[in-house]
Amino acid sequence: MSIVVGNLAPGFSLPDGDGEPIHLRDFRGRLNVVLAFYPYDWSPVCSLQLPTYQKDLGSFVAAETQVLGISRDSSYSHAAFAKRLGLSFPLLSDRRGEVSAAYGVLHANGSSDRAVFLIDKAGVVRFKEAVDASQQPDYDELLIAIEQLMVNR
């Protein structure tokens, strides 16, 4: 399945690093959401990508945007990985790969592909980018898309 910009984002409920469920629907009408899919905790590129979001977390908050990391790793791995990197945004565990599949980013090897989606407060996908696992999504393009949401609100 391929996600189309302008369509409603598939809903989901996934556990965070503490095992607490996070539901996409809980952000509807309140916050925009960045979904940052990544292959594995502890991998070199992921260890660079996720701290980039943390570094600018204040900007995301100011833009009424929640960042959520998603991979197929366990909640336990996410908790340790987030602690090691000093991440304060949730990392969600897609153990079965159902959410990765729904967003069209389930890799043939069973991991999540590296991709980023921006979902507005109405639940509509406004930006998406998928890249090779050895690369990072274009962070500046994501920030431009968030800025456009703020201008058009």
Contact map, one row per residue, 1 for C-alpha under 8 A:
111000000000000000000000000000000000000000000000000000000000000000000000000000000000000000000000000011110000000000000000000000000000000000000000000000000
111100000000000000000000000000000000000000000000000000000000000000000000000000000000000000000000000001110000000000000000000000000000000000000000000000000
111110101000000000000000000000000000000000000000000000000000000000000000000000000000000000000000000000110000000000000000000010000000000000000000000000000
011111100000000000000000000000000000000000000000000000000000000000000000000000000000000000000000000000000000000000000000000010000000000000000000000000000
001111100000000000000000000000000000000000000000000000000000000000000000000000000000000000000000000000000000000000000000000111110000000000000000000000000
000111110000000000000000000000000000000000000000000000000000000000000000000000000000000000000000000000000000000000000000000111000000000000000000000000000
001111111000000000000000000000000000000000000000000000000000000000000000000000000000000000000000000000000000000000000000000110000000000000000000000000000
000001111100000000000000000000000000000000000000000000000000000000000000000000000000000000000000000000000000000000000000001110000000000000000000000000000
001000111110000000000000000000000000000000000000000000000000000000000000000000000000000000000000000000000000000000000010001110000000000000000000000000000
000000011111000000000000000000000000000000000000000000000000000000000000000000000000000000000000000001100000000000000000000000000000000000000000000000000
000000001111100000000011100000000000000000000000000000000000000000000000000000000000000000000000000000000000000000000000000000000000000000000000000000000
000000000111110000000011100000000000000000000000000000000000000000000000000000000000000000000000001000000000000000000000000000000000000000000000000000000
000000000011111000001111000000000000000000000000000000000000000000000000000000000000000000000000000000000000000000000000000000000000000000000000000000000
000000000001111100011110000000000000000000000000000000000000000000000000000000000000000000011100000000000000000000000000000000000000000000000000000000000
000000000000111111111100000000000000000000000000000000000000000000000000001000000000000000011100000000000000000000000000000000000000000000000000000000000
000000000000011111111100000000000000000000000000000000000000000000000000001001000000000001111000000000000000000000000000000000000000000000000000000000000
000000000000001111110000000000000000000000000000000000000000000000000000011111100000000001111000000000000000000000000000000000000000000000000000000000000
000000000000001111110000000000000000000000000000000000000000000000000000001100100000000000000000000000000000000000000000000000000000000000000000000000000
000000000000001111111000000000000000000000000000000000000000000000000000001000000000000000000000000000000000000000000000000000000000000000000000000000000
000000000000011111111100000000000000000000000000000000000000000000000000000000000000000000000000000000000000000000000000000000000000000000000000000000000
000000000000111100111110000000000000000000000000000000000000000000000000000000000000000000000000000000000000000000000000000000000000000000000000000000000
000000000000111100011111010000000000000000000000000000000000000000000000000000000000000000010000000000000000000000000000000000000000000000000000000000000
000000000011110000001111111000000000000000000000000000000000000000000000000000000000000000000000000000000000000000000000000000000000000000000000000000000
000000000011100000000111111100000000000000000000000000000000000000000000000000000000000000000000000000000000000000000000000000000000000000000000000000000
000000000011000000000011111100000000000000000000000000000000000000000000000000000000000000000000000000000000000000000000001000000000000000000000000000000
000000000000000000000111111100000000000000000000000000000000000000000000000000000000000000000000000000000000000000000000000000000000000000000000000000000
000000000000000000000011111111111000000000000000000000000000000000000000000000000000000000000000000000000000000000000000100000000000000000000000000000000
000000000000000000000001111111110000000000000000000000000000000000000000000000000000000000000000000000000000000000000000111000000000000000000000000000000
000000000000000000000000001111100000000000000000000000000000000000000000000000000000000000000000000000000000000000000000110000000000000000000000000000000
000000000000000000000000001111110000000000000000000000000000000100000000000000000000000000000000000000000000000000000000100000000000000000000000000000000
000000000000000000000000001111111000000000000000000000000000000111000000000000000000000000000000000000000000000000000001100000000000000000000000000000000
000000000000000000000000001101111100000000000000000000000000000111000000000000000000000000000000000000000000000000000111101000000000000000000000000000000
000000000000000000000000001000111110000000000000000000000000000011110000000000000000000000000000000000000000000000001111100000000000000000000000000000000
000000000000000000000000000000011111000000000000000000000000000011110000000000000000000000000000000000000000000000011110000000000000000000000000000000000
000000000000000000000000000000001111100000000000000000000000000000111100000000000000000000000000000000000000000000011110000000000000000000000000000000000
000000000000000000000000000000000111110000000000000000000000000000111100000000000000000000000000000000000000000001111000000000000000000000000000000000000
000000000000000000000000000000000011111000000000000000000000000000001110000000000000000000000000000100001000000111110000000000000000000000000000000000000
000000000000000000000000000000000001111100000100000000000000000000001110000000000000000000000000000000000000000111100000000000000000100000000000000000000
000000000000000000000000000000000000111110100100000000000000000000000011000000000000000000000000000000000000001111000000000000000000100000000000000000000
000000000000000000000000000000000000011111100100000000000000000000000011100000000000000000000000000000000000001100000000000000000000000000000000000000000
000000000000000000000000000000000000001111100110000000000000000000000010100011001000000000000000000000000000000000000000000000000000000000000000000000000
000000000000000000000000000000000000000111110110000000000000000000000000000000001000000000000000000000000000000000000000000000000000000000000000000000000
000000000000000000000000000000000000001111111110000000000000000000000000000000000000000000000000000000000000000000000000000000000000000000000000000000000
000000000000000000000000000000000000000001111111000000000000000000000000000000000000000000000000000000000000000000000000000000000000000000000000000000000
000000000000000000000000000000000000000000111111100000000000000000000000000000000000000000000000000000000000000000000000000000000000111100000000000000000
000000000000000000000000000000000000011111111111110000000000000000000000000000000000000000000000000000000000000000000000000000000000000000000000000000000
000000000000000000000000000000000000000011111111111000000000000000000000000000000000100000000000000000000000000000000000000000000000000000000000000000000
000000000000000000000000000000000000000000011111111100000000000000000000000000000000000000000000000000000000000000000000000000000000000000000000000000000
000000000000000000000000000000000000000000001111111110000000000000000000000000000000000000000000000000000000000000000000000000000000000100000000000000000
000000000000000000000000000000000000000000000111111111000000000000001000000000000000001000000000000000000000000000000000000000000000000000000000000000000
000000000000000000000000000000000000000000000011111111100000000000000000000000000000111000000000000000000000000000000000000000000000000000000000000000000
000000000000000000000000000000000000000000000001111111110000000000000000000000000000000000000000000000000000000000000000000000000000000000000000000000000
000000000000000000000000000000000000000000000000111111111000000000100000000000000000000000000000000000000000000000000000000000000000000000000000000000000
000000000000000000000000000000000000000000000000011111111000000000000000000000000000011110000000000000000000000000000000000000000000000000000000000000000
000000000000000000000000000000000000000000000000001111111100000000000000000000000000000000000000000000000000000000000000000000000000000000000000000000000
000000000000000000000000000000000000000000000000000111111111000000000000000000000000000000000000000000000000000000000000000000000000000000000000000000000
000000000000000000000000000000000000000000000000000011111111100000000000000000000000000000000000000000000000000000000000000000000000000000000000000000000
000000000000000000000000000000000000000000000000000000111111110000000000000000000000000000000000000000000000000000000000000000000000000000000000000000000
000000000000000000000000000000000000000000000000000000011111111000000000000000000000000000000000000000000000000000000000000000000000000000000000000000000
000000000000000000000000000000000000000000000000000000011111111111100000000000000000000000000000000000000000000000000000000000000000000000000000000000000
000000000000000000000000000000000000000000000000000000001111111111000000000000000000000000000000000000000000000000000000000000000000000000000000000000000
000000000000000000000000000000000000000000000000000000000111111110000000000000000000000000000000000000000000000000000000000000000000000000000000000000000
000000000000000000000000000000000000000000000000000000000011111110000000000000000000000000000000000000000000000000000000000000000000000000000000011001000
000000000000000000000000000001110000000000000000000000000001111111000000000000000000000000000000000000000000000000000000000000000000000000000000000000000
000000000000000000000000000000111100000000000000000000000001111111100000000000000000000000000000000000000000000000000000000000000000000000000000000000000
000000000000000000000000000000111100000000000000000000000001100111110000000000000000000010000000000000000000000000000000000000000000000000000000000000000
000000000000000000000000000000001111000000000000000010000001000011111000000000000000000011000000000000000000000000000000000000000000000000000000000000000
000000000000000000000000000000001111000000000000000000000000000001111100000000000000000011110000000000000000000000000000000000000000000000000000000000000
000000000000000000000000000000000011110000000000010000000000000000111110000000000000000011110000000000000000000000000000000000000000000000000000000000000
000000000000000000000000000000000011110000000000000000000000000000011111000000000000000000111100000000000000000000000000000000000000000000000000000000000
000000000000000000000000000000000000111110000000000000000000000000001111100000000000000000111110000100000000001100000000000000000000000000000000000000000
000000000000000000000000000000000000001100000000000000000000000000000111110000000000000000001111100000000000001100000000000000000000000000000000000000000
000000000000000000000000000000000000000110000000000000000000000000000011111011000000000000001110000000000000000000000000000000000000000000000000000000000
000000000000000010000000000000000000000000000000000000000000000000000001111111000000000000001110000000000000000000000000000000000000000000000000000000000
000000000000001111100000000000000000000000000000000000000000000000000000111111100000000000111000000000000000000000000000000000000000000000000000000000000
000000000000000011000000000000000000000000000000000000000000000000000000011111110000000000000000000000000000000000000000000000000000000000000000000000000
000000000000000010000000000000000000000010000000000000000000000000000000111111111000000000000000000000000000000000000000000000000000000000000000000000000
000000000000000110000000000000000000000010000000000000000000000000000000111111111100000000111000000000000000000000000000000000000000000000000000000000000
000000000000000011000000000000000000000000000000000000000000000000000000001111111110000000100000000000000000000000000000000000000000000000000000000000000
000000000000000000000000000000000000000000000000000000000000000000000000000111111111000000000000000000000000000000000000000000000000000000000000000000000
000000000000000000000000000000000000000011000000000000000000000000000000000011111111100000000000000000000000000000000000000000000000000000000000000000000
000000000000000000000000000000000000000000000000000000000000000000000000000001111111111100100000000000000000000000000000000000000000000000000000000000000
000000000000000000000000000000000000000000000000000000000000000000000000000000111111111000000000000000000000000000000000000000000000000000000000000000000
000000000000000000000000000000000000000000000000000000000000000000000000000000011111111000000000000000000000000000000000000000000000000000000000000000000
000000000000000000000000000000000000000000000010001000000000000000000000000000001111111000000000000000000000000000000000000000000000000000000000000000000
000000000000000000000000000000000000000000000000001001000000000000000000000000000111111100000000000000000000000000000000000000000000000000000000000000000
000000000000000000000000000000000000000000000000011001000000000000000000000000000111111111000000000000000000000000000000000000000000000000000000000000000
000000000000000000000000000000000000000000000000000001000000000000000000000000000100011111000000000000000000000000000000000000000000000000000000000000000
000000000000000000000000000000000000000000000000000001000000000001111000000000000000001111100000000000000000000000000000000000000000000000000000000000000
000000000000000110000000000000000000000000000000000000000000000000111000000000000000001111110000000000000000000000000000000000000000000000000000000000000
000000000000000110000000000000000000000000000000000000000000000000011110001001100100000011111000000000000000000000000000000000000000000000000000000000000
000000000000011110000100000000000000000000000000000000000000000000011110001001000000000001111100000000000000000000000000000000000000000000000000000000000
000000000000011110000000000000000000000000000000000000000000000000000111111001000000000000111110000000000000000000000000000000000000000000000000000000000
000000000000011000000000000000000000000000000000000000000000000000000111110000000000000000011111111100000000000000000000000000000000000000000000000000000
000000000000000000000000000000000000000000000000000000000000000000000011110000000000000000001111100000000000000000000000000000000000000000000000000000000
000000000000000000000000000000000000000000000000000000000000000000000001000000000000000000000111110000000000000000000000000000000000000000000000000000000
000000000000000000000000000000000000000000000000000000000000000000000001000000000000000000000111111110000100011100000000000000000000000000000000000000000
000000000000000000000000000000000000000000000000000000000000000000000000000000000000000000000101111111000000000000000000000000000000000000000000000000000
000000000001000000000000000000000000000000000000000000000000000000000000000000000000000000000100111111100000000000000000000000000000000000000000000000000
000000000000000000000000000000000000100000000000000000000000000000000010000000000000000000000100111111111100000100000000000000000000000000000000000000000
100000000000000000000000000000000000000000000000000000000000000000000000000000000000000000000000111111111100000000000000000000000000000000000000000000000
110000000100000000000000000000000000000000000000000000000000000000000000000000000000000000000000011111111000000000000000000000000000000000000000000000000
111000000100000000000000000000000000000000000000000000000000000000000000000000000000000000000000001111111100000000000000000000000000000000000000000000000
111000000000000000000000000000000000000000000000000000000000000000000000000000000000000000000000000111111100000000000000000000000000000000000000000000000
000000000000000000000000000000000000100000000000000000000000000000000000000000000000000000000000000111111110000111100000000000000100000000000000000000000
000000000000000000000000000000000000000000000000000000000000000000000000000000000000000000000000100110111111011110000000000000000000000000000000000000000
000000000000000000000000000000000000000000000000000000000000000000000000000000000000000000000000000000001111111110000000000000000000000000000000000000000
000000000000000000000000000000000000000000000000000000000000000000000000000000000000000000000000000000000111111000000000000000000000000000000000000000000
000000000000000000000000000000000000000000000000000000000000000000000000000000000000000000000000000000000011111000000000000000000000000000000000000000000
000000000000000000000000000000000000000000000000000000000000000000000000000000000000000000000000100000000111111100000000000000000000000000000000000000000
000000000000000000000000000000000000001100000000000000000000000000000011000000000000000000000000100000000111111110000000000000000000000000000000000000000
000000000000000000000000000000000000111100000000000000000000000000000011000000000000000000000000100100001110011111000000000000000000000000000000000000000
000000000000000000000000000000000000111000000000000000000000000000000000000000000000000000000000000000001110001111100000000000000111100000000000000000000
000000000000000000000000000000000001111000000000000000000000000000000000000000000000000000000000000000001000000111110000000000000111101110000000000000000
000000000000000000000000000000000001110000000000000000000000000000000000000000000000000000000000000000001000000011111000000000011110000010000000000000000
000000000000000000000000000000000111100000000000000000000000000000000000000000000000000000000000000000000000000001111100000000111100000010000000000000000
000000000000000000000000000000001111000000000000000000000000000000000000000000000000000000000000000000000000000000111110000011111000000000000000000000000
000000000000000000000000000000011110000000000000000000000000000000000000000000000000000000000000000000000000000000011111000011110000000000000100110000000
000000001000000000000000000000011110000000000000000000000000000000000000000000000000000000000000000000000000000000001111111111100000000000000000000000000
000000000000000000000000000000111000000000000000000000000000000000000000000000000000000000000000000000000000000000000111111111000000000000000000000010000
000000000000000000000000001111111000000000000000000000000000000000000000000000000000000000000000000000000000000000000011111100000000000000000000000000000
000000000000000000000000000110000000000000000000000000000000000000000000000000000000000000000000000000000000000000000011111100000000000000000000000000000
000000011000000000000000100100010000000000000000000000000000000000000000000000000000000000000000000000000000000000000011111110000000000000000000000000000
000011111000000000000000000000000000000000000000000000000000000000000000000000000000000000000000000000000000000000000011111111000000000000000000000000000
001111111000000000000000000000000000000000000000000000000000000000000000000000000000000000000000000000000000000000001111001111110000000000000000000000000
000011000000000000000000000000000000000000000000000000000000000000000000000000000000000000000000000000000000000000001111000111110000000000000000100000000
000010000000000000000000000000000000000000000000000000000000000000000000000000000000000000000000000000000000000000011110000011111000000000000100100000000
000010000000000000000000000000000000000000000000000000000000000000000000000000000000000000000000000000000000000000111100000011111100000000000000000000000
000000000000000000000000000000000000000000000000000000000000000000000000000000000000000000000000000000000000000000111000000000111110000011000000000000000
000000000000000000000000000000000000000000000000000000000000000000000000000000000000000000000000000000001000000011110000000000011111000010000000000000000
000000000000000000000000000000000000000000000000000000000000000000000000000000000000000000000000000000000000000011100000000000001111101110000000000000000
000000000000000000000000000000000000000000000000000000000000000000000000000000000000000000000000000000000000000011000000000000000111111100000000000000000
000000000000000000000000000000000000011000001000000000000000000000000000000000000000000000000000000000000000000011000000000000000011111100000000000000000
000000000000000000000000000000000000000000001000000000000000000000000000000000000000000000000000000000000000000000000000000000000001111100000000000000000
000000000000000000000000000000000000000000001000000000000000000000000000000000000000000000000000000000000000000001000000000000000011111110000000000000000
000000000000000000000000000000000000000000001000100000000000000000000000000000000000000000000000000000000000000001000000000000000011111111100000000000000
000000000000000000000000000000000000000000000000000000000000000000000000000000000000000000000000000000000000000001110000000000001110001111100000000000000
000000000000000000000000000000000000000000000000000000000000000000000000000000000000000000000000000000000000000000000000000000001000000111111100000000000
000000000000000000000000000000000000000000000000000000000000000000000000000000000000000000000000000000000000000000000000000000000000000111111110000000000
000000000000000000000000000000000000000000000000000000000000000000000000000000000000000000000000000000000000000000000000000000000000000001111111000000000
000000000000000000000000000000000000000000000000000000000000000000000000000000000000000000000000000000000000000000000000000000000000000001111111100000000
000000000000000000000000000000000000000000000000000000000000000000000000000000000000000000000000000000000000000000000100000000100000000001111111110000000
000000000000000000000000000000000000000000000000000000000000000000000000000000000000000000000000000000000000000000000000000000000000000000111111111000000
000000000000000000000000000000000000000000000000000000000000000000000000000000000000000000000000000000000000000000000000000000000000000000011111111100000
000000000000000000000000000000000000000000000000000000000000000000000000000000000000000000000000000000000000000000000100000001100000000000001111111110000
000000000000000000000000000000000000000000000000000000000000001000000000000000000000000000000000000000000000000000000100000000000000000000000111111111000
000000000000000000000000000000000000000000000000000000000000001000000000000000000000000000000000000000000000000000000000000000000000000000000011111111100
000000000000000000000000000000000000000000000000000000000000000000000000000000000000000000000000000000000000000000000000000000000000000000000001111111110
000000000000000000000000000000000000000000000000000000000000000000000000000000000000000000000000000000000000000000000001000000000000000000000000111111111
000000000000000000000000000000000000000000000000000000000000001000000000000000000000000000000000000000000000000000000000000000000000000000000000011111111
000000000000000000000000000000000000000000000000000000000000000000000000000000000000000000000000000000000000000000000000000000000000000000000000001111111
000000000000000000000000000000000000000000000000000000000000000000000000000000000000000000000000000000000000000000000000000000000000000000000000000111111
000000000000000000000000000000000000000000000000000000000000000000000000000000000000000000000000000000000000000000000000000000000000000000000000000011111
